[in-house]
Amino acid sequence: MNTTSVAVTAGMGGFLVLFGLMIVVWLLGRDMTRRLRRMRLAEERRVEAVLRERAAARDRKPGAAQKVEHGVRPERDGQDEREQEGPDPVG
């Protein structure tokens, strides 16, 4: 029988590699959080600017057709679309 016992561990090298990976993941998470906050703030500012432009356009020319800007469609109440469709086919 073989009675020799050998302890196989990762040792200091394994610890340093895992510690380095942990730091890299932490830094990536921090960077992602910072970028997401910046993107959210930029989107909020863009939406506010579009809403201000719409309000200014409504104040200047009441009843005039609004054009679609920045990929955001003008607000509607939906009644004109329902009137064009006719009666409800389902119920």
C-alpha positions in Angstrom: 0.0 0.0 0.0 1.0 3.6 -0.7 0.9 5.5 2.6 2.4 8.8 1.4 0.0 11.7 1.7 0.6 14.8 -0.3 -1.5 18.0 0.3 -2.3 19.6 -3.1 -3.4 23.2 -2.7 -3.5 26.3 -4.8 -1.1 28.1 -2.4 -0.1 31.7 -2.6 -0.3 31.8 -6.5 -3.9 30.6 -6.5 -4.8 33.2 -3.8 -3.2 36.0 -5.8 -4.9 35.0 -9.0 -8.4 34.9 -7.3 -7.7 38.2 -5.5 -6.7 39.8 -8.8 -9.9 38.5 -10.5 -12.0 39.8 -7.6 -10.5 43.3 -8.0 -11.0 43.3 -11.8 -14.7 42.3 -11.4 -15.2 45.0 -8.8 -13.6 47.6 -11.0 -15.8 46.5 -14.0 -18.9 46.7 -11.9 -18.0 50.2 -10.7 -17.4 51.3 -14.2 -20.7 49.8 -15.5 -22.6 51.5 -12.7 -21.1 54.9 -13.5 -21.8 54.5 -17.2 -25.5 53.5 -16.6 -26.0 56.5 -14.3 -24.5 58.8 -17.0 -26.8 57.2 -19.7 -29.9 57.5 -17.5 -29.1 61.2 -16.8 -28.5 61.9 -20.5 -31.8 60.2 -21.4 -33.7 62.2 -18.8 -32.2 65.5 -20.1 -33.1 64.5 -23.7 -36.7 63.7 -22.8 -37.0 67.0 -20.8 -35.7 68.9 -23.9 -38.2 67.2 -26.2 -41.1 68.0 -23.8 -40.0 71.6 -23.6 -39.8 71.9 -27.4 -43.3 70.4 -27.7 -44.7 72.8 -25.1 -43.1 75.7 -26.8 -44.4 74.6 -30.2 -47.9 74.2 -28.8 -47.7 77.7 -27.3 -46.5 79.3 -30.5 -48.8 77.6 -33.0 -51.9 76.1 -31.4 -53.6 73.5 -33.7 -50.6 73.2 -36.0 -49.3 69.7 -36.9 -46.4 68.6 -34.7 -43.5 67.0 -36.3 -41.7 63.9 -34.9 -38.3 64.8 -33.5 -35.6 62.8 -31.8 -37.5 59.5 -32.3 -40.3 60.5 -29.9 -43.8 60.6 -31.3 -46.2 63.4 -30.4 -48.6 62.7 -27.6 -52.1 61.8 -28.6 -55.3 60.9 -26.9 -56.1 58.1 -29.4 -59.6 59.3 -30.3 -58.7 60.2 -33.9 -57.3 56.7 -34.4 -60.4 55.0 -33.0 -62.6 57.2 -35.2 -60.7 56.1 -38.3 -61.0 52.4 -37.5 -64.8 52.4 -37.2 -66.8 50.3 -34.8 -65.0 47.8 -32.6 -65.0 44.4 -34.5 -64.7 42.4 -31.3 -67.3 43.7 -29.1 
